[in-house]
């Protein structure tokens, strides 16, 4: 079990960390809505036979999941996917990976808004503030990028907020709907929402093989296969251990960008990373100073 956890975690960190690289390579030739329509529609069609084979009443489960699937397709797929792709038109892929690590901070903030009984103080409040300072450093420290770099970074941060809302909504729905069914419904729902926008932005010329291969890898490995691996990890090891991947994605994305795209690892990116990750750990409750055992972060 422990050995399988390490391999599965490494797989998710590898393919999800590479997602920012794939988007960066493709976004110059394929507009964000078109790219993410391809991503959601193909991933949904790949997950569909998996659900139908796993559940005897898979078709009926999918029919009942259309409403939450559509909501998740908007706030957990169409909107954040497109925002990240648009952001990467103006910032490096590694910076996008660091900015997207703020998801757990927004989970806590949204939980406070919609669950007034929850209170955050002391170390958790300090963690949230530290994480937000890290976002400010990251957004304002892109050399030569100007206002477009700030806008691109904030677009990815806004995607994190959308992911956080999707995580809270999806967590409330998985009690009634199995994860693979919800994932399939959300991918197909996201594709439905993106279709009219993608039709206006579809490339008029055939993209290069690098762009096509990047979208294919993003769709097959980073979305469809990753979803199956994710739910296997959740079943075998639980949500608490799965969320460790949150801390592996930013350095992985920075490494991919530096090695494969010759992106500079700037001081702002490193300082932002050094502030955001501890801020996430403290703000989410994963790191509790003065306690011998720390709970894992919630997403």
C-alpha positions in Angstrom: 0.0 0.0 0.0 2.8 2.4 0.9 4.7 1.6 -2.2 1.6 2.2 -4.4 1.0 5.5 -2.7 4.5 6.8 -3.6 4.2 5.7 -7.2 0.7 7.2 -7.6 1.6 10.4 -5.9 4.7 10.7 -8.2 2.5 10.1 -11.2 0.1 12.9 -10.3 2.8 15.3 -9.5 4.6 14.6 -12.8 1.6 14.9 -15.1 -0.2 17.7 -13.2 3.1 19.6 -12.9 3.6 19.2 -16.6 0.1 20.5 -17.4 1.4 24.1 -17.2 4.2 23.2 -19.6 1.7 21.7 -22.1 -0.6 24.7 -21.9 2.4 27.1 -22.4 3.6 25.2 -25.5 0.1 25.1 -27.1 -1.5 28.5 -26.2 0.4 30.5 -28.8 -1.3 28.5 -31.6 -4.6 27.4 -29.9 -6.7 29.9 -28.1 -7.7 29.1 -24.5 -11.4 28.3 -25.0 -10.7 26.0 -28.0 -7.9 24.2 -26.2 -10.0 23.6 -23.1 -13.0 22.5 -25.1 -10.8 19.8 -26.6 -9.4 19.0 -23.2 -12.8 18.6 -21.5 -14.7 16.9 -24.4 -12.1 14.3 -25.1 -11.4 13.6 -21.4 -15.1 13.2 -20.8 -15.5 10.8 -23.7 -12.5 8.8 -22.4 -13.9 8.6 -18.9 -17.4 7.6 -20.1 -16.7 4.0 -21.0 -14.7 3.6 -17.7 -17.9 4.7 -15.8 -20.2 2.5 -17.8 -17.9 -0.5 -17.3 -17.4 0.1 -13.5 -21.1 0.7 -12.6 -23.9 -1.5 -13.8 -26.3 1.5 -13.7 -23.6 3.9 -15.0 -25.8 5.5 -17.6 -28.5 6.2 -15.0 -26.0 7.6 -12.5 -24.7 10.0 -15.2 -28.2 11.1 -16.0 -28.9 11.9 -12.3 -25.5 13.7 -12.1 -26.2 16.2 -14.9 -27.0 19.1 -12.7 -24.0 18.9 -10.3 -21.9 17.9 -13.3 -22.8 21.1 -15.1 -22.1 23.3 -12.1 -18.7 21.6 -11.6 -18.1 21.7 -15.3 -18.3 25.5 -15.1 -16.5 26.3 -11.8 -14.1 23.3 -11.7 -13.2 23.0 -15.4 -14.3 25.5 -18.0 -13.6 28.7 -16.0 -10.3 27.7 -14.2 -8.9 25.8 -17.2 -9.5 28.9 -19.5 -8.2 31.4 -16.9 -5.0 29.5 -16.5 -4.5 29.1 -20.3 -5.2 32.9 -20.8 -2.8 33.7 -17.9 0.0 31.7 -19.5 -0.2 33.9 -22.6 1.4 36.5 -20.4 3.4 34.6 -17.7 5.8 31.7 -17.6 4.4 28.2 -16.9 6.4 27.9 -13.7 4.9 31.1 -12.3 1.4 29.8 -13.2 2.2 26.6 -11.2 3.2 28.6 -8.2 0.1 30.9 -8.4 -2.2 27.9 -8.7 -0.9 26.5 -5.4 -3.1 29.0 -3.6 -6.2 26.7 -4.0 -6.2 25.5 -0.3 -6.1 29.1 0.9 -9.2 29.9 -0.9 -10.9 26.7 0.3 -10.4 28.0 3.8 -11.6 31.5 3.0 -14.7 30.2 1.2 -15.5 27.8 4.0 -15.4 30.8 6.4 -17.9 32.7 4.1 -20.3 29.9 3.7 -19.9 28.2 7.1 -20.1 31.1 9.6 -19.5 28.7 12.5 -16.0 28.2 11.4 -13.3 30.5 12.9 -9.8 31.1 11.8 -7.3 32.7 14.1 -3.7 32.5 15.3 -1.4 30.5 13.1 -4.1 29.7 10.5 -4.9 33.4 10.0 -1.2 34.2 9.8 -0.8 31.5 7.2 -3.5 33.0 5.0 -2.0 36.4 5.2 1.5 35.0 4.4 0.1 33.2 1.4 -1.6 36.3 0.1 1.6 38.3 0.5 3.3 35.6 -1.5 0.7 36.1 -4.3 1.4 39.8 -4.3 5.2 39.2 -4.5 4.7 36.8 -7.4 2.3 39.1 -9.3 4.4 42.2 -8.9 7.8 40.6 -9.5 7.7 39.4 -13.1 10.6 41.1 -15.0 9.6 43.0 -18.1 6.0 41.7 -18.0 4.4 44.9 -16.8 0.6 45.0 -16.3 0.0 42.0 -18.6 2.1 39.8 -16.3 0.2 41.0 -13.3 -3.0 40.3 -15.1 -1.9 36.9 -16.1 -0.8 36.0 -12.6 -4.1 37.2 -11.1 -6.0 35.2 -13.7 -4.4 32.0 -12.4 -5.1 33.1 -8.8 -8.7 33.7 -9.8 -8.7 30.2 -11.3 -7.5 28.9 -7.9 -10.6 30.6 -6.3 -12.8 28.9 -8.8 -11.1 25.5 -8.1 -11.7 26.1 -4.4 -15.4 26.6 -4.9 -15.5 23.5 -7.1 -13.7 21.5 -4.5 -16.2 22.5 -1.8 -19.2 21.9 -4.0 -17.9 18.6 -5.3 -17.0 17.4 -1.8 -20.6 18.0 -0.8 -21.9 16.0 -3.8 -19.6 13.0 -3.6 -21.7 11.6 -0.7 -24.5 11.0 -3.3 -22.5 10.6 -6.5 -19.3 8.5 -7.0 -16.2 10.5 -7.9 -15.7 9.0 -11.3 -19.3 9.7 -12.3 -19.0 13.3 -11.1 -15.7 13.7 -12.9 -17.2 12.4 -16.2 -20.3 14.6 -15.9 -18.2 17.7 -15.1 -15.9 17.2 -18.1 -18.9 16.8 -20.4 -20.6 19.7 -18.7 -17.5 21.9 -19.1 -17.3 21.0 -22.8 -20.9 21.9 -23.3 -20.3 25.4 -21.8 -17.1 26.0 -23.7 -18.4 24.8 -27.1 -19.9 28.1 -28.4 -16.8 30.1 -27.4 -14.5 27.4 -28.8 -16.3 27.6 -32.1 -15.4 31.3 -32.4 -11.7 30.7 -31.5 -10.9 27.4 -33.2 -7.6 27.7 -35.1 -8.0 28.3 -38.8 -4.7 26.7 -39.7 -3.4 23.3 -38.6 -1.3 23.8 -35.4 2.3 22.5 -35.2 2.9 19.0 -34.0 4.3 20.4 -30.7 1.0 22.2 -30.0 -1.1 19.2 -31.0 1.0 16.8 -28.9 0.9 19.1 -25.9 -2.9 19.3 -26.0 -3.1 15.5 -26.4 -0.8 15.0 -23.4 -2.7 17.5 -21.4 -6.0 15.8 -22.3 -5.1 12.2 -22.0 -2.5 12.1 -19.2 -3.2 15.3 -17.3 -7.0 15.0 -17.3 -8.5 11.6 -18.2 -5.8 9.2 -16.8 -5.0 11.5 -13.9 -8.7 11.4 -12.9 -8.7 7.6 -12.8 -5.4 7.6 -10.8 -6.8 10.3 -8.4 -9.9 8.3 -7.5 -7.8 5.1 -7.1 -5.6 7.0 -4.6 -8.6 8.4 -2.8 -10.0 4.9 -2.4 -6.7 3.3 -1.3 -5.1 6.1 0.8 -7.8 8.7 1.6 -8.1 12.4 0.8 -5.7 13.6 3.4 -2.7 11.8 1.9 -3.7 12.7 -1.6 -3.5 16.4 -0.9 0.2 16.2 -0.4 0.4 16.6 -4.2 -0.5 20.3 -3.6 3.1 20.9 -2.3 4.8 19.0 -5.2 3.2 20.8 -8.1 4.8 24.3 -7.9 8.4 23.1 -7.8 7.7 20.5 -10.4 6.2 23.2 -12.7 9.1 25.5 -12.1 11.6 22.7 -13.0 9.8 21.8 -16.2 9.7 25.4 -17.3 13.4 26.0 -16.6 14.6 22.8 -18.1 12.3 22.4 -21.1 11.3 26.0 -22.0 14.4 27.9 -20.8 12.2 29.9 -18.4 14.1 32.0 -15.8 13.5 31.0 -12.2 13.3 34.5 -10.8 13.7 35.8 -7.2 10.0 36.8 -7.2 9.0 33.2 -8.1 11.2 31.7 -5.4 10.1 34.2 -2.8 6.5 33.7 -3.8 6.9 30.0 -3.5 8.6 30.3 -0.1 5.7 32.3 1.2 2.8 30.6 -0.5 3.6 27.0 0.4 4.1 27.6 4.2 1.1 29.9 4.1 -1.0 27.1 2.6 0.4 24.6 5.2 -0.5 27.0 8.1 -3.7 28.4 6.7 -5.2 25.0 5.8 -4.3 23.5 9.2 -1.7 21.0 7.8 1.0 22.6 9.9 0.2 23.3 13.5 3.0 24.8 15.5 3.5 23.3 18.9 1.8 20.0 18.0 3.6 16.8 17.5 1.4 15.5 14.6 0.2 17.7 11.8 -3.0 17.1 10.0 -3.0 17.0 6.2 -4.4 19.9 4.2 -8.0 19.9 3.0 -8.9 20.9 -0.6 
